C-alpha cells in the first residue's frame, strides 16, 4: 500500500505520454544531416535559438532559446527508457536537441495560426482529460493545496510550469489536427487492409539447422593449412601479448606498528563533521484499513464503501482487534496480511490526506474515516519518532570502522609509495627483504589473466599492460591491500603455429563455409520440392524433418521460425499448396508449403472495420505530419531562423 499511497502507476504512464513524452507530434523527428552547418550561438548553455522567420526575428525579438539543461535531461531520459549504453549519450543529446528545436518551430507555427490555448481551454482539459481522475475525482476539484502537492510530488515542478507544459502540448495537438484534418481513407481500403491483416495460414515447413550442417564440414589438414595461409593477416596477432610481472604484495597486517588505533577524540571529530548523516527525520509507525472506492465510482458505490468503513470503525472503538479486522476486511493487498501494518513512514511520503492524519495522531490513537483518492481509510498510530540528532554514544560503533578503514587505506598507500621508491633505488628483492616481504614473479600472463595470490589482480594487470618493460616499480591496489610491481618480460602478440591453433582454425573455416552450404542445401530442397510438387517427399529424400504449424496470423511466433513478421511472412502471400523459396534465418534455413489459408469473413471485417479505419487514418496522419514537420523545419533553417551552437553532431560508433 505504501507504493499505492506514494504513486499511482497510471500517473507514471500519463507522465511519459503527456508531459515528458512531448506529445505524439515530436515522435516524427529524426536527426537531420548537416543540421549544425549554420552554427552561430556562442553561449555554452544554449543548444540553439529559434524565432519566426521575418523582420521581427531578424531584429532579435521573440527568440526562443533551447537550453542545454533541457536537452541533457531529455537525452538521459530517452537513454534510460530505451536501455541504451552510456556511450551513446552524446548522440542522443543531438537527437534530443533537435526534438526540442522542432517543438519550438511547431510552437511558433501554431502561434502564427492563432491556435493558442486559453485558461478556460486548460481548465476544461484538466477536468475531462487524463488528469481529471486525480484533480477532479467524481467531478469535484481537490483544491489548490492538493493540486500543488500533486504537481510537485509527481512532476517535480511548479503549478505554473505544469500548466504551461499542458497548454503547449494542447497547442501542438491542435496544429497536428489542423494539418492532418483532411485525411480520409476509403471503405475499400479499410476492408482490404483488414483482409491482409486478418489472413491466417497453416503450413508445413522443413527446417535445416546451421549447427547440424556445421558438423558436416570436415576439411582435410591440407585444406585447413591453405585456409590458414590465405588468412595470414587475420591470424597475425591471434595469440595476444603476454607479460611476466614481478610484484610484492602486502595488506594491513604487514604495516609497521600494526593496525592504526582510533581515539575517542578521532571519533568525536568525525561525528562533529558529519552530523548531517546522523539526523533522523520525523517518522510515524502506522497501520491502516482501506475500503477501496474505484476511480469514477457513482455515489451509491461510494456510500456503500463509506458505510462499511464506518461499521469497522465502530467495532475498533468498541474494542475490536485492529489487526484482525484489517486482515479480514482491508482492500490493500500489500498490508492486509500483516494486519494493516505499513511500518515507519517519513513525512510527505504518502498522499496528503493520509500524511496529515498520520502525523497528527498520538501513539495508540485511531483516526476517524480518512478519504483519499483510493477510498476510505482507518489509521492507527503505533509509534512516533521526532526529528533529532542521534547521540554519539549510539553511532560510535558505526564511526570506528569507517575511521579504521580510512587510516588503514592511508597507511597502506604511504607504505606502498615508500616500498616503490625503495624498489626503484635498490631493486625489488632488497626492498622486499628489508620489510620481511617476498617477491613473486608470474609466468607469462595475458591482460585478462588471473594472479592467484591477489584478491583483485585486474588493476595491476591493467596498469602493467600500459607500461614498458623495465619501467619504474609502481604501486596499485589489490582489493585487500597493495602491490608494487614491475614488468620484466614481454611477448608481443603474434601468429600461432598451425598445430597449436588447429581447433580455432577449424571453427573459423566452418563459420566461413556455413552460409554457402546452408544456401546450397536450401536451394536443393526448394528445387526438388517443386519438381515433386511435394515438400514432405523432398525433405524425406534429404533426411530433413518436416513440421506443421498451427493456423497462425501475422502476430504469431512459430517454433524454429520465430516471428511471422520476419522472412516467413511470405506465407501470407502464397496460395494454398504453394511452396516458398529458400528462407535464410541466419542460424537455420526454412522452406515452407501452405496447406491452409483463411481470409477474414465479411463479419470479421465489419466487426474490426472502425478500429482498422482509425489505424489507417493514424498512419496516414503521421506520414503527412512528418512531411509537414520536415518542410517547416527546412524553411526555418534556410531562412536563418534557427541558430545552433558551435558544436558538431557526433557520429554513431562503428557497428551501430
N, C-alpha and C positions, 0 to 999 in steps of 0.2 A: 504493500500500500504506500510505502514511502515514495516509490517511484511514481505511483499514480498521483500522489499529492504534489510531488515536485514538478511533474511534467506529463502532459498527455501526448502520446506518440503522434496523434493527429496534428498537433501543433507543429511538431518537427516536420511532418510532410508539407504542411502549409508553408512553413518557414522556407523550405527549399523551393517550393513551387511558386510562391508569390513574391517573397521578399528577396531571398538570396539567389533564387533562380533567375532573376531579371526577366521574368515573363517568357512566354514562348517565343516572342519576337527575336530575341537576341540569340536563340539557338541556331539560327541560319548563318551566323557569321563564321567566316573561315579566314585563315591567315593569308593576306594578300601579298604576293611577291612585290618587292620594291617599295613597300609601304613607307620606308623611312628615307626615301630619296629627297623629300622636301624638308629635312630636319632644320629647325631654326630656333627651338626652345633651349635656352641655356640653363634654366632652373633645374637642378638635380632632383627636386621634389615633385616635378611635374612630368608626366608621361607625354602629354600632348595638350594642345588647346584647340577648341572647336568654336566656330562662330558661323552665323548665317552669311552666305556669300553676298557681296554687295558693298555699297559705300559705307554703311554703318559699321559693318565688320571691319572694313579697311581702316576706319578711324579708331579701331580698338574697343568699340563699345560692344557689349553683350558677348565678350569672350568667356568661354566656359573651360575651366582647367580640369583635366583628368589627372588626379594626383597619384603619385607612386604608391602611397599607403593603400589606396583603394585597389590599385592594380595588384599589389602583392598579396593583399588579403584574399581577393578573388582567386588568384593563381594558386595559393596554398590550399584554399578550399576545394578547388577543382582537382588538384593533385591528390588530395585525401579521398575525395569521393570516387575518383577513378582508379585509386590504388596504384598510382604510378610511382616510379622510383624518384628519389630526391634530385638526381642529376638532371631531370627534365624541367626543374623549376624555372630556369631562365627562359626556356622555350615557352612554357605555359604562361609566363609573365607577359610575353609579347602577345600571345593569343588573348589573354585576359584584358590587356590594354586595348586591343582592337575591339573587343566586346564593348568595353566602356566608351570608347570613342564613337562607335557606331550607334550606341544607345543615345549618346548626346546629339549625334546628327539627326536621328529619328525624332528626338525631343524638339529640336529646332524646327523640323518639318511639321510636326504636329502643332506646335505653337503658331507657325505661319498659317496653318489651315484653321486656326481658331478651335482647336479640339481640347482646349484646357478643361480641367475638371474643377468644378465649383465645390465649395464646402458642403453644399446640400447634396451634390453627387457623391461626395466622400461619405457622408453620414448614411446615405441610402445603401452604399456598398457595404459599410460596416454592419448595417442592420440586416442585410439579406445575403451577403457574400460568405466566403469561407470562415470569416472570423465571428460571424453572428452568434454561433453557439457558445462562444466564450465571452463576448462583450454584451450580447443581448439574449441570454438564456431565457427561453419561454417568452421572448419578446420584450423583456424588461431590462433596461440598462443597468449595468453593475455598479455604476458610479465612477466619478473621476479618479478617486484614490485607487480603487481596484483596477481601473483601466491603466493607470500609470504603472502600477506594480506589475501587471500582466506584460506590458511592453518591455519594462526593464528586465524582468525575470527571463523572458523567452527570447528577446531580441537584443538585449544589452544596448539599448538606445533610448533616446528620449521620445516622448509622445509626438513632439513636433517633427522629428526626423522620420519617425514611423509613418506619420500621416503624409509627409512629403513623398516618401517612397511609394506608398499606396497610390497617391494621386498620379505619380509619374508612370507607374505600371498601367493604370487605367487609361491614361492619355495615349500611351503607345499601343494598347489594345484597341483603342478607337481608331488609331491610324491604320493598324493592320486590317481592321474590319472595313474601313473606307477603301483601302487599296484593293482588297480581295472580295468586296461585297458583290461584284457582278459574276462571280464564278458559279457555273452551273454544270451539271452532268446529266446526260440523257438517261431515260429509263432503260434503254437497251444496253447502255454502257454499264449501268449498275447490274443488270441481270447477267451480262457476260462476265463481269468481274467476279461475281459470286459463283458463277458456273465454274470458272477456272479455280477460284479459291476453294470451293467446296468439293471438288472432284477427289475421289478416293480410288486407290489402286491396290491390287493384291498381285504379288509377283513371285516367281521362282528366281533364285539368284545363286550363282556359283561364285564362291569366293576363293581367291588364290592368296595364300599368306606369304608375305615377303620373308618372314622368318623361316618358313619351311623351304622356300626357294634358296635362301642363303646357305642352308646346309648342303645343297646340291652343287654348290660352287666349290670345287676342289682342284685347284690348279696344281701343276707339277712344280717341283723346285725350280726348274729352268724358267717356267713362266713367272714365278714369283721373283726370281733374281732379275729377270728382264724388267718387270714392273718396278722393282727397287731401283734399278739403274735409270730407268726412264723418268722416275720421280725423285731424282737425287736432290733437287732443290728443296723439295718438301721435307726430306729427311736430314737436311744439312745440320740442323740443330735439334734433332729429335731427342737426343739424350741431353737433358738440361744441365746447366752449370752446377757443379758441386764444390764445396769448400771444406777444408779442415780448419777447425776452430779450437783454439786453446783458451781455457777460461778458468777462473777461480770464483767460486760462489760462496756466499755466507748468508746467514739470517740473524735475527735478533740475539740468538744465544751466543754468537761469536763476537758481539760488541764488547769493547773494553769497558769494564766496570759493570757489565751486566745490564739488565733491564732498567730503563730510566724510572726514577721514583717520582710520584706525583704528590705534592704537598697540599695541605688544606688551603694555603694561600693561592696556589695554582688553580684549585677548583673554584675558589671564591672569585678570582679574577675572570675566569671563563664565564661563570654564572652572571657576573655583572655586565659582561659584554654581549651576552646572548639571551637577555631576559625575554625578548620577543618570542623566542622558541618555547618558553615555559608559561606563556599566557594561556589560560583556559577560558574559552568562550562560555557565555551563559548557555546552559543546556537544561532540557527537561526530559524526564523519562516518562513516557505516556503509553497507555493502551486505549483502544477505541473500538466501538462497534459502528459499522457502516450499514445503513439501509439504503441501497442504491436507488437512484431515480435516473432512468435513461435520459440522454440529451433529447430535448424536444418533446418530452412526455406531456400528456394532457393533464388537466387539473385533477381528474379522477385518480389517475395513477399516482400523482404527487401526494394527494390526500391519503391514499392507502398506505404509501410508504411512511408518511408522517405519523399516521395512527399506529403503525407497527412499532415505530421508534419510540413513541410516547408510552406505549404499553411496556416496552423493555425498560425504559427509564423508571417507570413506577415500580417495576419488580426490583430494580437495583436499589432504589431508595427505600424499599421495604425490606432490604437485607439480602436480596438475591446475589448470587455469586457472579461477579462481572465476567470473569474469565470463562466460566461455563456458558453463560448467555452469549458471549462473543463467539465461542466455538460453534454453538448451535445456530446462531442467527446472523452473524455478520456476513456481508456480501463482499468483504475484502479478502480474496483468496490468499494474499501474501501474509496476513497476520492472524486470520481466524483460528488456524491450527495451533497458534501459540497463545490462545486466549486473548487475541486482540493486541498483543504486545508489539510496539513499534521500536522500542529501545530508546537510546539517547538521541535527541534531536537538537540541532543548533537553531537559534532564532533565524527566521526567514527561510528555513528550508522547506516548509510546507506552504500550501496556499494560504492567503492572508487571513481568511475567516478562522481556519483551523489553528494557525500560528498564534493569533491574538488570544484565543481562549486558552490554549495550552500553556502559554506563559503568564496568564493572569491567575489561573487556579493555584491554590496552595497544595502541597503534597497531601494525598489522601482524599482530596475533593473530587467530586463528579460533576460534570457540566450539565447544563440544560441542553436541549437539542441545538446542534450547530448545523446550519445549512451551508453547503458548498456546492460547486458545480457537479459534484459526484453524488450528492444525495444528503441524507441526514446522518449526523454523527453524534455519538455519545462518547465523551472523553473522560478518562480518569487519570489524574496525575499521580505518579508513584514517588518520584524523587525530583529534586531540583539541584542544579549547581549554579551558583552565581559566578559571574566573571571574576577571576582572581589570578594572581601570580603564584605558581607552585613554589613552595618554600625550598630553599637549598637542601635541607635535610631529605626532602622527598626525591630530588633529582640528582643527588650526588652520585649514586650508583650508575647513572646514565652518563655523567660527565667524565668520570675517571677513565673508562675505556677509550673515550674519544681522545682525551689528552695523552693517554699512553700510546695510542696509535700514532698521533701526531709526533710525539717525542721520538718514538722508535723510528718512524719514517725519516725524520730529520737526521737522527744519529746514523742511520744506515746510509743515507745519501752522503753525509760527511765522510764516513768510513770508506765508502766506495770511491770517493774522489781522492782520498789520501792513498788508497791502495793502487788506483790507476796511475797516480803521479809517481808513486814509488816504482811500479812496474815499468813505467816509461824510462825511469832513470837507471834501475838496477836489473830489470828483467823480471818476467812473471814468476820464475822459480824462487828467486831470492825474496821478492816482495811477499809471496805466499808463505814461505818458510818463516819469515820474520814474525808472522802473525798466527802461526800454527795452522795454516790452511794448506790445501792441496791443489795442485794444478791438474786439470783434466784436459786431454786432447781428444777430440772426436775423430771418428773415421770421416771419410768424405761424405758430406751430408747436403741434401737439397734444401732449397729455400722453404719448402713446406714440410720439412722433416720433423723428427721428434728427438729431443735430447732427454734421455731417461732420467738424468739426475736433477732436472729442473722442473718446478711446478708448472711454469708457463715459459716455454722457450721461444714463443713467437716473436716477442720484442727483440730478443737477442739475435735471432736469425734474420729478421727484417733489417736490423742495423748492420749485421755482419755482411749482408749481401749488398750493402750500399757503400762499402769502403774498399780500398785497395789492399792487396796483400802487404802485410808488414806495417800497416797503419798503426799509429799510437794506440795503446790499450785504452779501451773506453768502458764506461760503466753503464749498466742497463738493469732495469727492474726485472725480477724473475717471478713475480707473484707472491712469494713468501720471503723475499729477501732481495739481494742484488748479486750481480756477477760482473766481473771485469774480464773482458775478452780481447783476443787478438786473432786475426786471420793469418794462418801460417802457410796454407797451400790453396791453390785454385785450379780446378779443372774446368776449362771453358766448355760451353755447350758444343756438341759435336755429333757427327753422323754415327749411327751404331754399326756394328758388324752385322752382316746379314743373319748369321746363325743365331746371334743373341736376340735379334729383333724380329725373328721369323713370324711369331704368332701375331704381332701387331701388323706386320706387312700383309699377312693373310686376311685379317679383318678389313684392312683398307682396300685390298683387292676385291674382296666380296662386296664391300659397300659401293665400289665403283661399278662393278658388273651388274649389281642387283637391278637397277632401274631398267636397263636394257633387257635383261632376262624376263622381268615381270611384264614389260610391254610385249615381248615376243610371245610369251605364254598366253597373255590376254588376247592378242590378235589371232593366235592359232585357235583358241577356244571360240572366238566370235566367228571366224571363217568356217570352222567345222559345224558349229551350231546352225549357221544359216544354210549350209549345204544340206544338212539333215532336216532343217526346219524343226529342230528339237534340241533345246538347251540341255535337257537332262541326259539324252543319249550322248551328246558330245562331251559333256562333263564326265560321264561314266567311262568313256574311252580314255580320257586323260587322268582318270582316278582323282577327280576333283569333286568334293561333296557339294550337294545342292540342298538349299533350304527354301522354305516358303514363308513369306511374310504374312502378317495379318492384313486385313483391309485397312489401309492407313491413309491419312491425309498429309498435307504439306507440313504440319507441325509435329509429325511423329518422329520417333527415334527407332531405328531398326538395328538389331544385333549385327555386328561385323560391318555395318554400313554407316551407322551414325545418323545424323540429321538428314531428313528428306529435303532440306533446303539446299543440300550440297549437290555433288555430281549426280546422285541418284534421283534428283528431281526430274531427270529426263523421263522417268517412268510415267509422269503425268502427261507427257506429250505423245506417248506411244499408243497405238491401237492395241486392242486385246489380241494376244497371240504374237505380237511383235517382239523382236529380240534387239536389245540395245547394242551399242558399240562398246568398246573397252572403257571401263571406268576406273581410272587410276586414283586410288585413295591415299597414296603415299606409302603406307606400310602394308597395304594389301591392294588387290585389284578385284573388280567385280564385273560380271556380265549378268544381266537380268532379262527375264522374259515375262511380260504382263499376262496374267491368267484371268484377271477380272478387273473391270473398270466401271465405276459407278459415278455418274454425274448427279448433282443435287436435283431433286424433284422441283416441280413448279411450286409446290407447297413450301419446300425448304427455302427457295429463292424469295418467295413472298414473305416468309417469316423473318428472314435476315435482310430484307430489302432496305429498310431505313438505316440500319447500322452500317451496311455496305455503302450506301449513299453518303453518309457522313464521313466514312473513311476516305472515299474518293474525293469528296469535297475538301477535306482537310489536307490531303496530299497535294491537290491542285493549288489550294490557297498557299501552302508552304512554298511550292515551286514559284508561284507568281510573286510572293513576297520576297523570296530570295533574289529574284531578278531585280525587283524594286530596290532592295537594300544595296545590291551591287551597283546599280546605276546612280543612286543618290550619293553613295559614298564616293564614287568616281567623280561626280560633279563637284563635291566639296573639296576633294583633294586637288583636282585640276585647277580649281579657282583659287587655291591657296587658303581656303577657309579652315583647313586642318593643318596644324603645325606640330610635328613630332619633335621630341627631344633628340639631341645629338647622340644617338646610340644605334648600333646595328642590331638587326634581328638575328639571333643565333640559329644555326642550323641544327637539325636533329643529329645525334651521334650516328656513326656508321652502323648499319644493321637495323636501324629503326625506321 
